[in-house]
Amino acid sequence: MRTYIVLSAVLLLSACATPQERAARKQAEMAEMIAIYGPACDRLGYAQQSDQWRNCIISLSAKDEMQRYGNGYPGYGPGWGGRYWGGGFWGRGW
C-alpha cells in the first residue's frame, strides 16, 4: 500500500511539471541515449548526427526496453505468445 501511495504522489507531481521542465527532462533522456547507444551506431557505420544515426539510437533503445520490460506483462512481449495464441483459446483446434 505504501508503494502505491508513493507512486501516486510521484505521478501527480510529475503532472505538475511545466512544459519547459518536461522538455528539459526529454532532452536529458535523449542525451543519455546518445551516450549509451551512439558508439554502437557509430560502429555500425552510421554518420554521426544523421537521421539514420538517430533512428539507430532510438531503435537500440526500444529493443533494450522491450527486452528489459516486455516480458513483464503476460501475453505481451516477444512474439505475443502465451495462453491466448499458443495453447489457449485459439490453440484448441475448433
GIBELMO-V224434 format. One line per field, one symbol per residue. ss: DSSP state (H for helix, E for strand, C for the rest). Layout:
BEGIN
ss: ???
END
This chain:
BEGIN
ss: CHHHHHHHHHHHHHHCCCHHHHHHHHHHHHHHHHHHHHHHHHHCCCCCCCHHHHHHHHHHHHHHHHHHHHHHCCCCCHHHCCHHHHHCHHHHCC
END
